């Protein structure tokens, strides 16, 4: 059903889905899923979240250093690409990059609400963002993309390969689905999520605050 809907949208907006699939598969080959940094040297981290209001995108970025907010920024932009499952980055990435470039305090690592390698072509929005800003990015999601992968002993498996981890951060709460975007390993992605959660909350603190920021902006726009 979703695939049929996506194809109808693609036809309406004259989008070549096959070409985008090929592009994502090519980009996925450039990903580096090893740690590109010394974990002890990561001090400044950011959370990125985005909400759609019709065709308007609200991006929120919160930058933190040693548990304190050093900068928070929101941006609103009109989307020029429709929502098509598996191609979220083509809709949202331009707005995220625009907001990121306005930051005065650039982070060393980024959390984003969404997927990295746990994606049909192992090229979710976390991976697109990492390739764009050349920083390690971790994708944090509430569930798998429909029909993509399965979970075995807290490993997210896709095409016989481990592409992410389930991270249990709060007793009685559903786990987080964590996958690296690029420049960071699966194991380190999961560890950063665990150590960035502040009780009694569930999301990594920069991401939780980014979510609160975009929700606040959304309320003010209504």
C-alpha positions in Angstrom: 0.0 0.0 0.0 2.8 2.5 1.0 4.8 1.6 -2.1 1.8 2.2 -4.4 1.2 5.6 -2.6 4.9 6.5 -3.0 4.9 5.7 -6.7 1.8 7.8 -7.2 3.4 10.7 -5.5 6.6 10.3 -7.5 4.6 10.3 -10.7 2.7 13.4 -9.7 5.9 15.3 -8.9 7.9 13.8 -11.8 10.4 12.1 -9.6 12.6 9.4 -10.9 12.6 6.9 -8.0 14.9 4.5 -9.7 17.5 7.1 -10.3 17.4 8.1 -6.6 17.7 4.5 -5.5 20.8 4.2 -7.7 22.2 7.4 -6.1 21.6 6.1 -2.6 23.2 2.8 -3.3 26.2 4.6 -4.8 26.5 6.9 -1.8 26.2 4.0 0.6 29.4 2.5 -0.8 31.2 5.6 0.5 30.1 5.2 4.1 32.8 4.5 6.8 31.2 2.6 9.7 34.3 2.7 11.8 35.1 5.2 14.5 36.8 8.2 12.9 37.7 9.8 16.3 38.8 9.2 19.8 35.6 8.8 21.9 37.3 10.5 24.8 37.7 13.7 22.8 34.1 14.2 21.9 32.9 17.1 24.1 30.4 19.0 21.9 27.4 17.1 20.6 24.2 18.2 18.9 20.7 16.9 18.5 18.7 17.5 15.3 15.0 17.1 14.9 12.5 18.2 12.2 8.7 18.5 12.0 6.6 19.0 9.0 3.7 21.5 9.0 2.1 21.0 5.6 4.9 21.7 3.2 6.8 23.8 5.8 9.7 22.2 7.6 10.7 23.2 11.1 14.3 22.3 12.0 15.6 22.4 15.5 19.3 22.0 16.5 20.5 22.0 20.1 24.3 22.0 20.7 25.5 20.8 24.1 28.9 20.8 25.8 29.5 18.7 28.9 25.7 18.5 29.6 25.0 22.3 29.1 23.3 24.0 26.2 25.8 26.2 24.3 23.5 27.0 21.4 20.0 26.3 20.1 18.7 27.2 16.7 15.5 26.7 14.7 14.8 27.3 11.1 11.7 27.1 8.9 11.8 26.4 5.2 9.4 25.4 2.5 9.9 21.8 1.3 10.5 21.5 -2.4 10.3 17.7 -2.4 7.3 15.6 -1.3 7.5 12.9 1.4 8.3 9.6 -0.2 9.2 6.6 2.1 12.9 5.9 2.0 13.8 9.3 0.5 13.2 11.5 3.5 16.6 13.1 3.1 15.7 14.6 -0.3 12.9 16.5 1.4 14.5 17.5 4.7 18.3 17.6 4.2 18.5 21.1 2.5 16.6 22.7 5.5 18.8 20.8 8.0 22.0 21.9 6.3 20.9 25.5 6.0 20.2 25.5 9.8 23.4 23.7 10.6 25.5 26.2 8.7 24.0 29.1 10.8 25.4 27.6 14.0 28.2 29.5 15.7 29.2 26.4 17.7 29.8 23.4 15.5 29.4 20.0 17.2 31.8 17.1 17.0 29.0 14.5 16.8 25.3 14.7 15.9 22.2 12.7 16.9 19.3 12.9 14.5 15.8 11.5 14.8 15.7 8.9 12.0 17.7 6.1 10.5 21.3 5.6 9.3 22.2 2.2 7.9 18.9 0.6 9.0 17.4 1.8 5.7 16.4 -0.1 2.5 19.6 0.9 0.8 21.5 1.5 4.0 21.4 5.2 3.3 19.0 6.9 5.7 18.9 10.6 6.7 21.7 10.2 9.3 24.0 8.9 6.5 23.1 11.7 4.1 23.7 14.3 6.8 27.1 12.8 7.8 28.3 12.8 4.2 27.1 16.4 3.8 28.8 17.9 7.0 31.7 15.4 7.4 30.9 14.6 11.0 29.9 11.4 12.8 26.1 11.1 12.9 23.9 8.7 14.8 20.4 7.8 13.8 17.9 7.3 16.6 14.4 6.0 15.8 11.3 4.7 17.6 10.8 1.8 15.2 12.1 0.2 12.0 11.1 1.4 8.6 8.1 -0.7 7.6 9.2 -4.0 6.0 12.9 -3.2 6.5 15.0 -5.6 8.5 14.3 -7.6 11.6 15.6 -7.8 15.2 17.6 -10.7 16.5 19.0 -10.5 20.1 19.0 -6.7 20.0 20.7 -6.6 16.6 19.0 -5.0 13.7 19.6 -7.3 10.7 19.2 -6.3 7.1 20.2 -8.6 4.2 22.0 -10.9 6.7 24.1 -8.0 8.0 24.0 -6.2 11.4 23.1 -2.6 10.6 22.1 -1.3 14.0 21.2 -2.0 17.6 18.2 -1.9 19.9 19.1 0.2 22.9 17.1 -0.2 26.1 17.4 3.0 28.0 14.3 3.1 30.3 12.6 0.2 32.1 9.1 -0.4 30.8 9.7 1.8 27.7 10.0 0.7 24.2 13.7 0.5 23.0 15.4 2.9 20.6 16.4 1.7 17.2 20.0 3.0 16.8 22.0 2.9 13.6 25.2 4.8 12.5 25.0 7.3 9.7 28.7 7.4 8.9 32.2 7.9 10.5 31.1 5.9 13.6 30.6 2.2 14.4 27.4 0.5 15.4 28.8 -0.3 18.8 30.0 3.2 19.5 26.7 4.6 18.3 24.8 2.5 20.8 27.2 3.5 23.6 26.8 7.2 22.9 23.1 6.9 23.0 23.2 5.1 26.3 25.5 7.6 28.0 23.7 10.6 26.6 20.3 9.8 28.1 19.4 11.8 31.2 16.9 10.1 33.5 13.9 10.0 33.6 13.9 10.6 29.8 14.3 8.2 27.0 16.1 10.1 24.2 19.7 11.3 24.2 19.5 14.7 25.8 20.5 16.8 22.8 17.9 15.0 20.7 15.2 15.4 23.5 15.9 19.1 23.7 15.8 19.5 19.9 12.4 17.7 19.9 11.2 20.1 22.5 12.4 23.1 20.5 10.6 22.1 17.3 7.4 21.4 19.3 7.6 24.8 20.9 8.1 26.5 17.5 5.2 24.5 16.1 2.9 25.6 18.9 3.8 29.2 18.3 3.1 28.9 14.6 -0.4 27.5 15.2 
